[in-house]
Amino acid sequence: MGKKETVPAPEPKNKLFFSFGPDEASFFSSPLYRRWSENSPEEFKKLLPDADPNKPEPETPPLEDHKFFSSMKRAMSHRKDEPVEPQPYHVSYGDNGSWFLIWDNGEHDENLRGAYPSLLQWMHEYQSSLTDGSLNVSLGPAGAFFAWCSDSCRWDNVPVSFTAEIQKMLCHEGWKRRPRRVQFGVNESYAIVCDDGTWYSHGLEENYEGLTELLTSGGKMKTLSLNAYGADTYFLVSENGNVHWKVPQTWDNLVEDVSNTYMTGHRVRTGSMPMDKDLTYTKESKHGKAKADPGTMTKWLSGANAALQVGQLVVTADPAQCQHQ
């Protein structure tokens, strides 16, 4: 399996991420902002620090057909003498309403609903190793998952090429190159982002139009999120602060909120046609607005239609804000 090389220290906890789930479930988190879809599992929502029903209504109105709760500038609102509650570090949605929540203090909560039995077995076998804050878990469709910590990892129901890539990163002494973020996509596609910013992928060109070009031209990555339950939906942050996304229409206002409350700097338009919002547009699916098959989203951001061939809008954030917090 090779000789262990010098592996950089793990990145500090990243609080900028977007998680996608079945039926357009979603969770977005940044150091100052957090929103999640109302159709996230109830027991999951009750665990979140912002789930207190006695707190005032969110500052932004609920979205049509897809309501969100929000936490605005939470990190700036608490008093110094008040203890800071653990905050979500990573959220992963899976099959049958399953979910996995990792907190920034290293603890975790989950409800796998019987969909990932070998993951539960691994967690039981290595429970003593899962308390040092190194645990990461990525759930995927059809029982696919990858879980890893400082001295062990486990995966199941993944493509053969995924197994080959992970084995290249391992040696008898541990990690030669350590994954930072693993994302499963539709049709057995996936992406692996390592602590040193390098990445490995499979099936992105066929299922996430334009994403491979962004990855190859944008330098090293901070974080990448794929929607495993709907093609052509992703969220990408590169090391240089560039942020790219492609999302369905139901997240229209959410993307605007992200831009207005978190992102700073300038906006660069790569398309040649005028666009009336600072959002990413794409043409309507060739199947029309009806869903081609379960889990495939075909209704996109308002303003786009089959007649428009527009490029993507790239929102550039202050690189310092994109650092792992």
DRENSELO-765894 format. One record per residue (C-alpha): residue number from 1; residue in three letters; x, y, z. Coordinates in nm, 2 decimals, m for minus. Layout:
> NUM; ALA; X; Y; Z $
...
//
This chain:
> 1; MET; 0.00; 0.00; 0.00 $
> 2; GLY; 0.30; 0.22; m0.01 $
> 3; LYS; 0.50; 0.43; 0.23 $
> 4; LYS; 0.34; 0.70; 0.45 $
> 5; GLU; 0.43; 1.05; 0.33 $
> 6; THR; 0.41; 1.37; 0.52 $
> 7; VAL; 0.05; 1.46; 0.56 $
> 8; PRO; m0.05; 1.81; 0.64 $
> 9; ALA; m0.23; 1.87; 0.96 $
> 10; PRO; m0.61; 1.86; 0.93 $
> 11; GLU; m0.78; 2.18; 0.83 $
> 12; PRO; m0.97; 2.36; 1.11 $
> 13; LYS; m1.34; 2.29; 1.11 $
> 14; ASN; m1.50; 2.42; 0.80 $
> 15; LYS; m1.83; 2.61; 0.86 $
> 16; LEU; m1.90; 2.69; 0.50 $
> 17; PHE; m2.08; 2.41; 0.33 $
> 18; PHE; m2.40; 2.32; 0.15 $
> 19; SER; m2.56; 1.98; 0.19 $
> 20; PHE; m2.82; 1.83; m0.05 $
> 21; GLY; m3.07; 1.56; 0.02 $
> 22; PRO; m3.37; 1.38; m0.13 $
> 23; ASP; m3.68; 1.58; m0.23 $
> 24; GLU; m3.48; 1.90; m0.23 $
> 25; ALA; m3.39; 1.88; 0.14 $
> 26; SER; m3.09; 2.11; 0.20 $
> 27; PHE; m2.87; 2.26; 0.47 $
> 28; PHE; m2.65; 2.56; 0.42 $
> 29; SER; m2.40; 2.69; 0.68 $
> 30; SER; m2.15; 2.97; 0.69 $
> 31; PRO; m1.98; 3.13; 1.00 $
> 32; LEU; m2.25; 3.39; 1.02 $
> 33; TYR; m2.55; 3.23; 0.85 $
> 34; ARG; m2.74; 2.90; 0.85 $
> 35; ARG; m3.05; 2.78; 0.68 $
> 36; TRP; m3.22; 2.45; 0.63 $
> 37; SER; m3.52; 2.32; 0.45 $
> 38; GLU; m3.84; 2.26; 0.64 $
> 39; ASN; m3.86; 1.91; 0.49 $
> 40; SER; m3.54; 1.80; 0.67 $
> 41; PRO; m3.61; 1.52; 0.92 $
> 42; GLU; m3.80; 1.64; 1.23 $
> 43; GLU; m3.56; 1.48; 1.48 $
> 44; PHE; m3.27; 1.64; 1.30 $
> 45; LYS; m3.42; 1.99; 1.31 $
> 46; LYS; m3.49; 1.96; 1.68 $
> 47; LEU; m3.12; 1.92; 1.75 $
> 48; LEU; m3.01; 2.24; 1.58 $
> 49; PRO; m2.92; 2.54; 1.80 $
> 50; ASP; m3.17; 2.76; 1.62 $
> 51; ALA; m3.47; 2.53; 1.66 $
> 52; ASP; m3.60; 2.70; 1.97 $
> 53; PRO; m3.97; 2.78; 1.90 $
> 54; ASN; m3.96; 3.07; 2.13 $
> 55; LYS; m3.71; 3.26; 1.92 $
> 56; PRO; m3.85; 3.53; 1.69 $
> 57; GLU; m3.93; 3.46; 1.33 $
> 58; PRO; m3.65; 3.47; 1.08 $
> 59; GLU; m3.56; 3.81; 0.93 $
> 60; THR; m3.62; 3.68; 0.58 $
> 61; PRO; m3.97; 3.57; 0.47 $
> 62; PRO; m4.03; 3.20; 0.41 $
> 63; LEU; m3.98; 3.08; 0.05 $
> 64; GLU; m4.28; 2.99; m0.16 $
> 65; ASP; m4.33; 2.61; m0.17 $
> 66; HIS; m4.00; 2.56; 0.02 $
> 67; LYS; m3.98; 2.72; 0.37 $
> 68; PHE; m3.65; 2.78; 0.55 $
> 69; PHE; m3.56; 2.87; 0.90 $
> 70; SER; m3.26; 3.10; 0.94 $
> 71; SER; m2.99; 3.21; 1.18 $
> 72; MET; m2.86; 3.55; 1.11 $
> 73; LYS; m2.52; 3.66; 1.24 $
> 74; ARG; m2.55; 3.42; 1.53 $
> 75; ALA; m2.18; 3.42; 1.59 $
> 76; MET; m2.19; 3.80; 1.65 $
> 77; SER; m2.49; 3.80; 1.87 $
> 78; HIS; m2.39; 3.61; 2.19 $
> 79; ARG; m2.24; 3.78; 2.49 $
> 80; LYS; m1.88; 3.70; 2.57 $
> 81; ASP; m1.97; 3.56; 2.91 $
> 82; GLU; m2.22; 3.31; 2.76 $
> 83; PRO; m2.11; 2.96; 2.67 $
> 84; VAL; m2.10; 2.90; 2.29 $
> 85; GLU; m2.32; 2.61; 2.19 $
> 86; PRO; m2.17; 2.35; 1.96 $
> 87; GLN; m2.24; 2.43; 1.59 $
> 88; PRO; m2.29; 2.20; 1.30 $
> 89; TYR; m1.97; 2.12; 1.12 $
> 90; HIS; m2.11; 1.88; 0.86 $
> 91; VAL; m2.45; 1.75; 0.76 $
> 92; SER; m2.51; 1.45; 0.53 $
> 93; TYR; m2.85; 1.34; 0.41 $
> 94; GLY; m2.91; 0.98; 0.29 $
> 95; ASP; m3.16; 0.72; 0.19 $
> 96; ASN; m3.50; 0.67; 0.36 $
> 97; GLY; m3.48; 1.00; 0.55 $
> 98; SER; m3.15; 0.91; 0.71 $
> 99; TRP; m2.90; 1.18; 0.82 $
> 100; PHE; m2.57; 1.23; 0.99 $
> 101; LEU; m2.48; 1.54; 1.18 $
> 102; ILE; m2.12; 1.62; 1.31 $
> 103; TRP; m2.07; 1.90; 1.55 $
> 104; ASP; m1.76; 2.13; 1.57 $
> 105; ASN; m1.67; 1.99; 1.91 $
> 106; GLY; m1.62; 1.64; 1.76 $
> 107; GLU; m1.95; 1.49; 1.88 $
> 108; HIS; m2.21; 1.35; 1.64 $
> 109; ASP; m2.58; 1.26; 1.61 $
> 110; GLU; m2.74; 1.04; 1.35 $
> 111; ASN; m3.04; 0.84; 1.25 $
> 112; LEU; m2.95; 0.60; 0.97 $
> 113; ARG; m3.29; 0.43; 0.96 $
> 114; GLY; m3.14; 0.09; 0.87 $
> 115; ALA; m3.01; 0.22; 0.54 $
> 116; TYR; m2.63; 0.19; 0.62 $
> 117; PRO; m2.58; m0.12; 0.84 $
> 118; SER; m2.21; m0.16; 0.77 $
> 119; LEU; m2.16; 0.20; 0.88 $
> 120; LEU; m2.32; 0.14; 1.21 $
> 121; GLN; m2.10; m0.18; 1.26 $
> 122; TRP; m1.79; 0.02; 1.18 $
> 123; MET; m1.89; 0.29; 1.43 $
> 124; HIS; m1.94; 0.03; 1.70 $
> 125; GLU; m1.61; m0.14; 1.63 $
> 126; TYR; m1.41; 0.19; 1.63 $
> 127; GLN; m1.62; 0.39; 1.89 $
> 128; SER; m1.31; 0.46; 2.09 $
> 129; SER; m1.15; 0.63; 1.79 $
> 130; LEU; m1.45; 0.85; 1.71 $
> 131; THR; m1.41; 1.09; 2.01 $
> 132; ASP; m1.10; 1.28; 1.89 $
> 133; GLY; m1.29; 1.51; 1.65 $
> 134; SER; m1.16; 1.34; 1.34 $
> 135; LEU; m1.48; 1.17; 1.23 $
> 136; ASN; m1.62; 1.24; 0.89 $
> 137; VAL; m1.92; 1.07; 0.72 $
> 138; SER; m2.06; 1.11; 0.37 $
> 139; LEU; m2.38; 0.93; 0.29 $
> 140; GLY; m2.49; 0.85; m0.07 $
> 141; PRO; m2.77; 0.70; m0.26 $
> 142; ALA; m2.84; 0.32; m0.28 $
> 143; GLY; m2.65; 0.26; 0.05 $
> 144; ALA; m2.33; 0.42; m0.06 $
> 145; PHE; m2.12; 0.58; 0.21 $
> 146; PHE; m1.76; 0.67; 0.31 $
> 147; ALA; m1.66; 0.72; 0.67 $
> 148; TRP; m1.32; 0.80; 0.81 $
> 149; CYS; m1.13; 0.91; 1.12 $
> 150; SER; m0.77; 0.95; 1.22 $
> 151; ASP; m0.68; 0.58; 1.21 $
> 152; SER; m0.96; 0.40; 1.02 $
> 153; CYS; m1.20; 0.43; 0.73 $
> 154; ARG; m1.49; 0.23; 0.59 $
> 155; TRP; m1.69; 0.24; 0.27 $
> 156; ASP; m1.96; 0.03; 0.11 $
> 157; ASN; m2.17; 0.02; m0.21 $
> 158; VAL; m1.93; 0.25; m0.39 $
> 159; PRO; m1.80; 0.23; m0.75 $
> 160; VAL; m1.49; 0.03; m0.81 $
> 161; SER; m1.30; 0.34; m0.92 $
> 162; PHE; m1.38; 0.50; m0.58 $
> 163; THR; m1.23; 0.21; m0.39 $
> 164; ALA; m0.92; 0.23; m0.61 $
> 165; GLU; m0.87; 0.60; m0.54 $
> 166; ILE; m0.91; 0.56; m0.16 $
> 167; GLN; m0.66; 0.27; m0.16 $
> 168; LYS; m0.40; 0.49; m0.33 $
> 169; MET; m0.43; 0.73; m0.04 $
> 170; LEU; m0.37; 0.46; 0.23 $
> 171; CYS; m0.06; 0.28; 0.35 $
> 172; HIS; 0.00; 0.05; 0.64 $
> 173; GLU; 0.08; 0.34; 0.87 $
> 174; GLY; m0.23; 0.54; 0.79 $
> 175; TRP; m0.31; 0.82; 0.54 $
> 176; LYS; m0.06; 0.92; 0.27 $
> 177; ARG; m0.32; 1.18; 0.15 $
> 178; ARG; m0.62; 1.24; 0.37 $
> 179; PRO; m0.97; 1.32; 0.23 $
> 180; ARG; m1.12; 1.64; 0.36 $
> 181; ARG; m1.46; 1.61; 0.18 $
> 182; VAL; m1.62; 1.32; 0.00 $
> 183; GLN; m1.93; 1.37; m0.21 $
> 184; PHE; m2.14; 1.11; m0.39 $
> 185; GLY; m2.35; 1.22; m0.69 $
> 186; VAL; m2.61; 1.07; m0.92 $
> 187; ASN; m2.53; 0.77; m1.14 $
> 188; GLU; m2.23; 0.66; m0.93 $
> 189; SER; m2.05; 0.98; m0.98 $
> 190; TYR; m1.84; 1.12; m0.69 $
> 191; ALA; m1.57; 1.37; m0.59 $
> 192; ILE; m1.30; 1.34; m0.33 $
> 193; VAL; m1.13; 1.66; m0.20 $
> 194; CYS; m0.81; 1.61; 0.00 $
> 195; ASP; m0.66; 1.83; 0.28 $
> 196; ASP; m0.40; 1.95; 0.04 $
> 197; GLY; m0.67; 2.08; m0.20 $
> 198; THR; m0.62; 1.81; m0.47 $
> 199; TRP; m0.93; 1.63; m0.60 $
> 200; TYR; m1.03; 1.32; m0.77 $
> 201; SER; m1.37; 1.26; m0.94 $
> 202; HIS; m1.57; 1.03; m1.16 $
> 203; GLY; m1.88; 1.09; m1.37 $
> 204; LEU; m1.90; 1.47; m1.32 $
> 205; GLU; m1.89; 1.56; m1.69 $
> 206; GLU; m2.20; 1.35; m1.77 $
> 207; ASN; m2.41; 1.45; m1.47 $
> 208; TYR; m2.30; 1.80; m1.36 $
> 209; GLU; m2.26; 2.01; m1.67 $
> 210; GLY; m1.97; 2.26; m1.66 $
> 211; LEU; m1.85; 2.15; m1.31 $
> 212; THR; m1.54; 1.97; m1.44 $
> 213; GLU; m1.43; 2.28; m1.62 $
> 214; LEU; m1.47; 2.48; m1.30 $
> 215; LEU; m1.26; 2.23; m1.11 $
> 216; THR; m0.98; 2.22; m1.36 $
> 217; SER; m0.96; 2.60; m1.40 $
> 218; GLY; m1.03; 2.72; m1.05 $
> 219; GLY; m0.73; 2.59; m0.86 $
> 220; LYS; m0.74; 2.40; m0.54 $
> 221; MET; m1.07; 2.35; m0.36 $
> 222; LYS; m1.19; 2.44; m0.02 $
> 223; THR; m1.52; 2.26; m0.04 $
> 224; LEU; m1.75; 2.09; m0.29 $
> 225; SER; m2.11; 1.97; m0.25 $
> 226; LEU; m2.29; 1.75; m0.50 $
> 227; ASN; m2.66; 1.67; m0.51 $
> 228; ALA; m2.68; 1.29; m0.51 $
> 229; TYR; m3.05; 1.30; m0.57 $
> 230; GLY; m3.07; 1.54; m0.86 $
> 231; ALA; m2.82; 1.60; m1.15 $
> 232; ASP; m2.67; 1.94; m1.23 $
> 233; THR; m2.69; 2.07; m0.87 $
> 234; TYR; m2.37; 2.17; m0.68 $
> 235; PHE; m2.19; 2.42; m0.46 $
> 236; LEU; m1.82; 2.49; m0.50 $
> 237; VAL; m1.57; 2.71; m0.31 $
> 238; SER; m1.21; 2.73; m0.43 $
> 239; GLU; m0.90; 2.82; m0.24 $
> 240; ASN; m0.89; 3.16; m0.41 $
> 241; GLY; m1.23; 3.26; m0.28 $
> 242; ASN; m1.44; 3.19; m0.60 $
> 243; VAL; m1.78; 3.05; m0.53 $
> 244; HIS; m1.98; 2.87; m0.80 $
> 245; TRP; m2.32; 2.71; m0.77 $
> 246; LYS; m2.61; 2.57; m0.97 $
> 247; VAL; m2.94; 2.52; m0.79 $
> 248; PRO; m3.31; 2.46; m0.85 $
> 249; GLN; m3.56; 2.75; m0.86 $
> 250; THR; m3.69; 2.67; m0.51 $
> 251; TRP; m3.35; 2.79; m0.37 $
> 252; ASP; m3.36; 3.11; m0.56 $
> 253; ASN; m3.40; 3.33; m0.26 $
> 254; LEU; m3.15; 3.13; m0.06 $
> 255; VAL; m2.88; 3.19; m0.32 $
> 256; GLU; m2.96; 3.56; m0.30 $
> 257; ASP; m2.93; 3.56; 0.08 $
> 258; VAL; m2.59; 3.38; 0.06 $
> 259; SER; m2.47; 3.65; m0.18 $
> 260; ASN; m2.61; 3.94; 0.02 $
> 261; THR; m2.51; 3.83; 0.37 $
> 262; TYR; m2.19; 3.64; 0.33 $
> 263; MET; m2.02; 3.69; 0.00 $
> 264; THR; m1.82; 4.01; m0.06 $
> 265; GLY; m1.60; 4.14; m0.34 $
> 266; HIS; m1.69; 4.17; m0.71 $
> 267; ARG; m1.91; 3.97; m0.94 $
> 268; VAL; m1.79; 3.84; m1.27 $
> 269; ARG; m2.03; 3.73; m1.54 $
> 270; THR; m1.91; 3.47; m1.77 $
> 271; GLY; m2.22; 3.45; m1.99 $
> 272; SER; m2.28; 3.68; m2.29 $
> 273; MET; m2.65; 3.74; m2.23 $
> 274; PRO; m2.80; 4.00; m1.99 $
> 275; MET; m2.92; 3.85; m1.66 $
> 276; ASP; m3.15; 4.04; m1.42 $
> 277; LYS; m3.02; 3.89; m1.10 $
> 278; ASP; m2.69; 3.81; m0.95 $
> 279; LEU; m2.76; 3.44; m0.97 $
> 280; THR; m2.64; 3.14; m1.16 $
> 281; TYR; m2.87; 3.07; m1.46 $
> 282; THR; m2.90; 2.76; m1.67 $
> 283; LYS; m3.13; 2.66; m1.95 $
> 284; GLU; m3.44; 2.46; m1.88 $
> 285; SER; m3.40; 2.08; m1.90 $
> 286; LYS; m3.48; 1.94; m2.24 $
> 287; HIS; m3.75; 1.72; m2.07 $
> 288; GLY; m3.94; 2.04; m1.98 $
> 289; LYS; m4.06; 2.11; m1.63 $
> 290; ALA; m4.19; 1.77; m1.55 $
> 291; LYS; m3.95; 1.54; m1.37 $
> 292; ALA; m3.79; 1.29; m1.60 $
> 293; ASP; m3.75; 1.04; m1.32 $
> 294; PRO; m3.76; 1.04; m0.94 $
> 295; GLY; m3.50; 1.25; m0.78 $
> 296; THR; m3.41; 1.44; m1.09 $
> 297; MET; m3.49; 1.81; m1.06 $
> 298; THR; m3.57; 1.98; m1.39 $
> 299; LYS; m3.71; 2.32; m1.28 $
> 300; TRP; m3.43; 2.58; m1.25 $
> 301; LEU; m3.37; 2.93; m1.15 $
> 302; SER; m3.63; 3.19; m1.24 $
> 303; GLY; m3.55; 3.38; m1.56 $
> 304; ALA; m3.40; 3.08; m1.74 $
> 305; ASN; m3.58; 2.89; m2.02 $
> 306; ALA; m3.51; 2.67; m2.31 $
> 307; ALA; m3.45; 2.96; m2.54 $
> 308; LEU; m3.17; 3.11; m2.33 $
> 309; GLN; m2.81; 2.98; m2.36 $
> 310; VAL; m2.65; 3.17; m2.08 $
> 311; GLY; m2.33; 3.12; m1.89 $
> 312; GLN; m2.28; 3.10; m1.52 $
> 313; LEU; m2.24; 3.39; m1.28 $
> 314; VAL; m1.94; 3.36; m1.06 $
> 315; VAL; m1.96; 3.52; m0.72 $
> 316; THR; m1.61; 3.60; m0.58 $
> 317; ALA; m1.58; 3.61; m0.20 $
> 318; ASP; m1.31; 3.76; 0.01 $
> 319; PRO; m1.06; 3.47; 0.03 $
> 320; ALA; m1.01; 3.54; 0.40 $
> 321; GLN; m1.38; 3.47; 0.46 $
> 322; CYS; m1.36; 3.14; 0.28 $
> 323; GLN; m1.09; 3.01; 0.51 $
> 324; HIS; m1.19; 2.72; 0.73 $
> 325; GLN; m1.31; 2.87; 1.06 $
//
